[in-house]
Amino acid sequence: MSRLLLDDVARAARPAKVTLLSRAAPRLSHSPYVRRIYAGALSDGAELALSMQVDDDRLGAFSAVLDELITTELGAILPGWRDPTVEGVEAIYLLPWQGHLRRLRIRLIGDGDVPAGGAGRDTAHLICAGDPAAPAGQPEAPVAAVMNNELPPEQSPASSVGAVLVLLHQAYGSAHHGLVLNAHRDMARVRSTLATLLRTSIVAGQPGIGWAGLDEALASTPIGRRCLPLVQELLAAGPPETPVGLAVTVERLMHLVEVAAPSTAAELAGPVDSYRQYLQAL
């Protein structure tokens, strides 16, 4: 049985984060393979960071089921964006909480790994500890369903759109707090993900990586030619600095998705509508 250790956190974190931690920790510690949960970034109002310490031989399985776990247990409105620049598995999710969207950064670490605070800023606080003597029984659903699936699926158009929405929210948060360079970093990631979206949606199978040769590839198809001015409009926009700016950028993105991948736009209609509703509370 896991034990919650929130006293120290309550003295270091904002009240909204303490209540979110009180909800998240027990829901994420059901499995006997989760040994400890640490919290970082307690002084930052924009993001909550958690490190989940998992048995070494179960890291691959938890990586494969992480999106489903966070969506089912904590109500994330979109799959997480996996940060390719960090070693290991780290994803950012958007959680509805007290009328706003809260960014949750989840990092999976092994038994011998040392947790770090959010983005290396804070000390990591132990908030949940499993019983070290507890026997490792059968993993609970939904983990059991994918325990033998060690590799995450390839990036789909839907996951690309979800990643862009998460990154735009993060870029807005960076710009809003005066972290200009961080905001431009996030927008560079948005542009890279857009290239992946266009390749998988319109010119799948054609050679090329990123933006190289994408002008010619898009110009060779009717849908691609319709998308070119929409892409250029998105690329010309800088980091959204206001809620209105973020809302405008999201509408431009979804207009592009409706043209490039209408089935993806239909698939994500519900989550995107939720995203729009929470933007009104910024």
C-alpha positions in Angstrom: 0.0 0.0 0.0 1.4 3.4 -0.9 1.8 6.1 1.7 1.2 9.8 0.9 3.8 12.2 2.2 2.5 15.7 1.6 3.4 17.6 4.7 6.7 19.1 3.4 5.0 19.7 0.0 2.2 21.7 1.7 4.8 24.1 3.1 6.6 24.5 -0.2 3.8 24.5 -2.8 0.9 26.7 -3.7 -2.4 25.5 -2.3 -3.8 24.6 -5.8 -0.8 22.3 -6.4 -1.2 20.6 -3.0 -4.8 19.7 -3.8 -3.8 18.5 -7.3 -1.0 16.4 -5.8 -3.4 14.9 -3.3 -5.6 13.8 -6.1 -2.9 12.7 -8.6 -0.5 10.7 -6.3 -2.9 7.9 -5.1 -4.3 7.5 -8.6 -0.9 7.0 -10.2 0.4 4.7 -7.5 -2.1 1.8 -7.9 0.4 -0.5 -9.6 2.8 -2.5 -7.5 5.5 -1.6 -10.0 5.4 2.1 -9.0 7.8 2.4 -6.1 7.9 6.2 -5.5 6.4 9.4 -6.8 8.4 12.7 -6.5 7.1 16.2 -7.1 9.2 19.1 -8.4 8.5 22.7 -9.7 6.5 23.5 -6.6 7.2 27.2 -6.7 6.2 27.5 -10.4 2.6 28.4 -10.9 2.4 27.3 -14.5 3.4 23.6 -14.3 3.5 20.7 -12.0 6.3 18.1 -12.5 6.1 14.5 -11.2 8.7 11.7 -11.4 7.4 8.2 -11.2 9.9 5.6 -10.1 9.1 2.3 -11.7 10.7 -1.1 -11.6 13.4 -1.2 -14.2 11.9 -4.1 -16.2 8.6 -2.3 -16.4 9.7 1.1 -17.8 8.9 0.1 -21.4 5.4 -1.0 -20.5 4.6 2.1 -18.5 5.9 4.2 -21.4 3.5 2.6 -23.8 0.5 3.0 -21.4 1.3 6.4 -20.0 -1.1 8.4 -22.2 -4.0 6.1 -21.4 -3.1 6.1 -17.7 -3.0 10.0 -17.4 -6.2 10.3 -19.5 -8.1 7.7 -17.5 -7.0 8.5 -14.0 -6.5 12.3 -14.2 -8.6 13.4 -17.1 -6.0 14.8 -19.5 -7.8 16.3 -22.5 -5.1 15.3 -25.0 -2.3 12.7 -25.3 1.0 13.9 -23.9 3.7 15.6 -25.8 6.9 13.5 -25.5 9.9 15.6 -25.2 12.5 14.1 -27.6 15.4 16.2 -26.2 15.5 14.5 -22.8 16.9 11.1 -22.1 14.2 8.6 -21.1 10.5 9.2 -21.1 9.1 12.6 -20.3 5.7 13.9 -21.4 3.6 17.0 -20.8 -0.2 16.8 -20.4 -3.0 19.3 -20.1 -5.3 18.7 -17.1 -8.5 20.5 -16.3 -8.2 21.8 -12.8 -10.2 24.4 -10.9 -11.5 26.0 -14.2 -8.1 26.2 -15.9 -5.8 23.9 -17.8 -2.8 22.9 -15.7 0.4 21.5 -17.4 1.5 18.3 -15.9 5.0 17.0 -16.7 5.5 13.3 -16.1 8.9 11.6 -16.1 9.4 7.9 -15.8 12.6 6.9 -13.9 14.1 3.5 -13.0 14.8 2.1 -9.5 18.4 3.6 -9.4 17.7 6.9 -11.0 17.8 10.2 -9.1 14.7 12.4 -9.6 15.2 16.1 -10.4 12.9 19.0 -9.8 10.9 20.5 -12.7 13.3 21.6 -15.5 16.2 21.3 -13.0 14.9 24.3 -11.0 13.6 22.8 -7.7 14.5 20.0 -5.3 12.4 16.9 -5.9 10.0 16.1 -3.0 9.0 12.5 -2.2 5.2 12.6 -2.0 4.3 8.9 -2.3 6.2 5.8 -1.3 5.1 2.2 -2.0 5.6 -0.6 0.4 9.1 -2.1 -0.4 8.0 -5.5 1.0 4.8 -5.7 -1.1 4.9 -8.6 -3.5 4.9 -7.7 -7.2 1.5 -9.1 -8.3 -0.2 -8.9 -11.6 -0.3 -5.4 -13.1 -3.7 -3.7 -13.0 -5.5 -2.6 -16.1 -4.9 -0.6 -18.3 -1.2 -1.5 -17.7 -1.8 -5.2 -18.1 -3.2 -4.8 -21.6 0.1 -3.4 -22.9 2.6 -5.0 -20.6 4.2 -6.9 -23.5 4.1 -3.9 -25.9 7.5 -2.2 -25.3 7.4 0.3 -28.2 5.1 3.3 -28.4 3.1 3.7 -31.7 4.4 5.8 -34.5 3.3 9.4 -34.5 -0.1 9.8 -36.1 -1.7 13.0 -37.4 -3.9 13.1 -34.3 -0.9 12.8 -32.0 0.9 15.6 -33.9 -2.1 17.9 -33.5 -2.3 17.1 -29.8 1.4 17.8 -29.5 1.1 21.2 -31.2 -1.8 22.2 -28.9 0.2 21.2 -25.8 3.3 23.1 -27.1 1.2 26.2 -27.9 -0.1 26.3 -24.4 3.4 26.0 -23.1 4.7 28.7 -25.5 1.9 31.0 -24.2 2.9 30.3 -20.6 6.5 31.1 -21.3 5.7 34.3 -23.2 3.2 35.4 -20.5 5.9 35.0 -17.8 8.5 36.9 -19.9 10.6 33.8 -20.8 11.0 34.9 -24.4 13.7 32.4 -25.4 11.7 29.5 -23.9 8.7 30.7 -25.9 10.6 30.7 -29.2 12.0 27.2 -28.3 8.5 26.0 -27.9 7.5 27.5 -31.3 10.4 25.9 -33.0 9.0 22.6 -31.7 5.6 23.5 -33.0 7.0 24.1 -36.5 8.9 20.8 -36.4 5.7 19.0 -35.4 3.7 20.7 -38.1 6.1 19.4 -40.7 5.5 15.9 -39.4 1.7 16.5 -39.5 1.9 17.6 -43.1 4.1 14.6 -44.2 1.9 12.0 -42.5 -1.4 13.6 -43.7 -0.7 14.7 -47.3 2.6 13.3 -48.7 3.0 10.1 -46.7 5.5 7.8 -48.4 7.4 10.5 -50.2 11.0 10.8 -49.3 12.1 13.7 -47.0 12.5 14.7 -43.4 11.2 17.8 -41.7 10.7 20.8 -44.0 13.3 19.8 -46.6 11.5 19.5 -50.0 8.1 20.0 -48.4 7.3 23.1 -50.6 7.6 20.9 -53.7 5.8 18.0 -52.2 2.8 20.0 -51.1 2.7 21.9 -54.4 2.3 18.5 -56.2 -1.1 17.8 -54.7 -4.4 19.8 -54.7 -4.8 19.5 -51.0 -1.2 20.5 -50.5 -1.6 23.6 -52.6 -4.6 24.6 -50.4 -2.5 24.1 -47.3 0.5 26.1 -48.3 -0.9 29.6 -47.5 -2.4 28.3 -44.3 1.0 26.8 -43.3 2.8 30.1 -44.1 0.3 32.0 -42.0 1.0 29.7 -39.0 4.7 29.9 -39.5 4.7 33.7 -39.6 3.1 33.9 -36.2 5.4 34.4 -33.2 4.7 33.0 -29.7 1.2 33.8 -28.5 1.6 36.4 -25.7 -2.1 36.9 -24.8 -5.1 34.6 -24.5 -6.5 36.2 -27.6 -3.3 35.5 -29.5 -3.3 31.9 -28.4 -7.0 31.5 -29.4 -6.3 32.9 -32.9 -3.3 30.6 -33.4 -5.4 27.6 -32.4 -8.1 28.5 -34.9 -5.5 28.8 -37.6 -4.1 25.4 -36.7 -7.5 23.8 -36.8 -8.3 25.4 -40.1 -5.2 23.8 -41.5 -6.0 20.4 -39.9 -9.6 20.5 -41.4 -8.0 20.9 -44.9 -5.0 18.6 -44.5 -6.6 15.8 -42.3 -10.4 16.2 -42.0 -10.8 12.8 -40.3 -8.3 13.9 -37.7 -10.2 17.2 -37.1 -13.3 15.2 -36.6 -11.6 12.7 -34.3 -10.3 15.6 -32.1 -13.4 17.7 -32.2 -14.3 17.0 -28.6 -10.9 17.6 -27.0 -10.3 20.7 -29.1 -13.7 22.1 -28.0 -12.6 21.5 -24.4 -9.3 23.2 -25.1 -11.1 26.3 -26.5 -13.4 26.5 -23.5 -10.5 26.6 -21.1 -8.8 29.3 -23.1 -11.7 31.6 -22.2 -10.6 31.3 -18.6 -7.0 32.4 -19.2 
